[in-house]
Amino acid sequence: MVRFLPFLISLVLSVYALFSCIQTPDEDVPHLPKLVWIVLIVFVPFVGPIVWLLMSRTQGGGGREAVVRPSRPVGRPPAPDDDPDFLKSLDRYRDPRTTVKPPEPEDPKNPKSTAKDDDSPSENDEGTA
């Protein structure tokens, strides 16, 4: 079993380096054409794959642009019970028969909305009755 270990390591290293070389864009292949690298990886065991891996890593992807990731939101989103837009969207699901509406505030400029509009008799109504 131990005598097959160098062959197995060489095979795994060659397959990894071969797939890496094939997937690399042509403009990012270091120093040699891609076809020459493939021949070196396949026909020169150990040395070909190791040289490819070292050369492709040291180039550092100079032709590649850095991937810009969107930044995470700074603040946490509000909880649903704190979000006024969410609470307004729930109004359409409420049953109007069970919803209690708050009383409307009285307008001091409007004389019709005063307390004299009750059914109780006023001072002017005493003489006419």
TAQUI-V72517 format. One record per residue. N is the residue number from 0. RES is the residue in three letters. SS is DSSP state (H for helix, E for strand, - for the rest). Layout:
BEGIN
n & res & ss
N & RES & SS
N & RES & SS
END
This chain:
BEGIN
n & res & ss
0 & MET & -
1 & VAL & H
2 & ARG & H
3 & PHE & H
4 & LEU & H
5 & PRO & H
6 & PHE & H
7 & LEU & H
8 & ILE & H
9 & SER & H
10 & LEU & H
11 & VAL & H
12 & LEU & H
13 & SER & H
14 & VAL & H
15 & TYR & H
16 & ALA & H
17 & LEU & H
18 & PHE & H
19 & SER & H
20 & CYS & H
21 & ILE & H
22 & GLN & H
23 & THR & -
24 & PRO & -
25 & ASP & H
26 & GLU & H
27 & ASP & H
28 & VAL & -
29 & PRO & -
30 & HIS & -
31 & LEU & -
32 & PRO & -
33 & LYS & H
34 & LEU & H
35 & VAL & H
36 & TRP & H
37 & ILE & H
38 & VAL & H
39 & LEU & H
40 & ILE & H
41 & VAL & H
42 & PHE & H
43 & VAL & -
44 & PRO & -
45 & PHE & -
46 & VAL & H
47 & GLY & H
48 & PRO & H
49 & ILE & H
50 & VAL & H
51 & TRP & H
52 & LEU & H
53 & LEU & H
54 & MET & H
55 & SER & H
56 & ARG & H
57 & THR & H
58 & GLN & H
59 & GLY & -
60 & GLY & -
61 & GLY & -
62 & GLY & -
63 & ARG & -
64 & GLU & -
65 & ALA & -
66 & VAL & -
67 & VAL & -
68 & ARG & -
69 & PRO & -
70 & SER & -
71 & ARG & -
72 & PRO & -
73 & VAL & -
74 & GLY & -
75 & ARG & -
76 & PRO & -
77 & PRO & -
78 & ALA & -
79 & PRO & H
80 & ASP & H
81 & ASP & H
82 & ASP & -
83 & PRO & H
84 & ASP & H
85 & PHE & H
86 & LEU & H
87 & LYS & H
88 & SER & H
89 & LEU & H
90 & ASP & H
91 & ARG & H
92 & TYR & H
93 & ARG & -
94 & ASP & -
95 & PRO & -
96 & ARG & -
97 & THR & -
98 & THR & -
99 & VAL & -
100 & LYS & -
101 & PRO & -
102 & PRO & -
103 & GLU & -
104 & PRO & -
105 & GLU & -
106 & ASP & -
107 & PRO & -
108 & LYS & -
109 & ASN & -
110 & PRO & H
111 & LYS & H
112 & SER & H
113 & THR & -
114 & ALA & H
115 & LYS & H
116 & ASP & H
117 & ASP & -
118 & ASP & -
119 & SER & -
120 & PRO & -
121 & SER & -
122 & GLU & -
123 & ASN & -
124 & ASP & -
125 & GLU & -
126 & GLY & -
127 & THR & -
128 & ALA & -
END
